[in-house]
Amino acid sequence: MRFATKAVHVGSETDQDAAGSVNAPISYSVTFDQNRQKERFEYSRTGNPTRLALERNLAALERGKYALAFASGLAAETTLMTVLKAGDHIVCMDDVYGGTYRLFTQVFANFGMKFTFVDARDPAAVKKAIRKSTRMLWLESPSNPLMKIVDLRALGELARSAGILSVVDNTFASPALQNPLRLGIDVVVHSTTKYLGGHSDILGGAIVTSRDDVHERLRFSQNALGGVPSPMDCFLTLRGIKTLAVRMERHCANAKRIAEFLAGHPAVKRVLYPGLPKHPGHDLAKRQMSGFGGMLSFTLKDPAMAVKVLRRVKVIIRGESLGAVESLIEHPATMTHASIPKGLRKAGGITDGLLRISAGIEDIDDLVEDLGQALGGR
Ligand SMILES: *Cc1c(COP(=O)(O)O)cnc(C)c1O
């Protein structure tokens, strides 16, 4: 089956209620009669029918053997870190989701884990950062919010030859545009809150892998830590996924048009969108993604204008999050990435004049008009 077909059918075909339902039933039972069925379900934290339907779907979309669903992207990340222990060293991409940075530096660092942040666009820099105690390489591509593209195949190979686990946060691309496991990456994590759910109405996370050892450990941790999604969360995520393929086409088309509009606007200094031929990661993105995605960032010539643009938008919503049907605009320096220390943030390129857009699926002319009036003039 091809992607769009899997998105609609896998997990929903189980017909657990024997009624011919075309959707997975929302199974709210916490415990299961062990005389009536013996194998699959015991207690809902350990395993739940609706969650299993979602997990089967997620594994199929990422072309992995196994998937585990969680209550949020950060619950998935927290659980994933239990493959490590005190003293372990992690090499992490320098431009990661603000919450990932906060989790690593303000939670797991307290448990004795060590982190080095590097610009993973340069595989030599990653190689140099690897020590004897390194156990994990954590990547994002495209990255948040600077839209850096890193070579997943090369970095997966580097990690494998060094004997360390490679992880990609694939939230920005979604499985519709990029399958890191196919490029040799060990583990994919998602905030399913974003493109997979797709409607800004459900929080969720996922881990997908084809490695038996990693999955076994994580399945244990999913139950031991308990950060699982509710059956309704799972149902809504599955429902969102059914339209992922068509939504993604529109997200990509709208983002491209917005990027082109901004690139030609006199108030704009630079547009960061991998779909623009001028983007340094354009060729690489073309090779490892099947579309350039719905996310873009841009810097204004006058940084003081950023706040004004945010106040003036009428169709595009000023808000955090991404990947949903409505277009969103935000200011990383004061919103999504405020938890990164100012010096580090600026040195990394998250300046005060930087704005990030998640292109929704609205009519493109309304979006471009709205940005035009928000930027003043034209
Ligand atoms: C939102 C996000 C997360 C965290 O997911 P939550 O569902 O909000 O916990 C992780 N990584 C990326 C890239 C994200 O955008």
PDBQT file of the ligand as one rigid body, heavy atoms in Angstrom, charges set to zero:
ROOT
HETATM    1  C1  LIG A 401       5.828  20.609  19.521  1.00  0.00    +0.000 C 
HETATM    2  C2  LIG A 401       7.106  19.913  19.298  1.00  0.00    +0.000 A 
HETATM    3  C3  LIG A 401       7.613  19.002  20.238  1.00  0.00    +0.000 A 
HETATM    4  C4  LIG A 401       6.923  18.742  21.555  1.00  0.00    +0.000 C 
HETATM    5  O1  LIG A 401       5.683  18.132  21.398  1.00  0.00    +0.000 OA
HETATM    6  P1  LIG A 401       4.436  18.357  22.382  1.00  0.00    +0.000 P 
HETATM    7  O2  LIG A 401       3.383  17.531  21.748  1.00  0.00    +0.000 OA
HETATM    8  O3  LIG A 401       4.135  19.810  22.421  1.00  0.00    +0.000 OA
HETATM    9  O4  LIG A 401       4.853  17.839  23.727  1.00  0.00    +0.000 OA
HETATM   10  C5  LIG A 401       8.789  18.353  19.927  1.00  0.00    +0.000 A 
HETATM   11  N1  LIG A 401       9.460  18.597  18.781  1.00  0.00    +0.000 NA
HETATM   12  C6  LIG A 401       9.009  19.471  17.861  1.00  0.00    +0.000 A 
HETATM   13  C7  LIG A 401       9.795  19.699  16.611  1.00  0.00    +0.000 C 
HETATM   14  C8  LIG A 401       7.827  20.163  18.095  1.00  0.00    +0.000 A 
HETATM   15  O5  LIG A 401       7.402  21.045  17.182  1.00  0.00    +0.000 OA
ENDROOT
TORSDOF 0
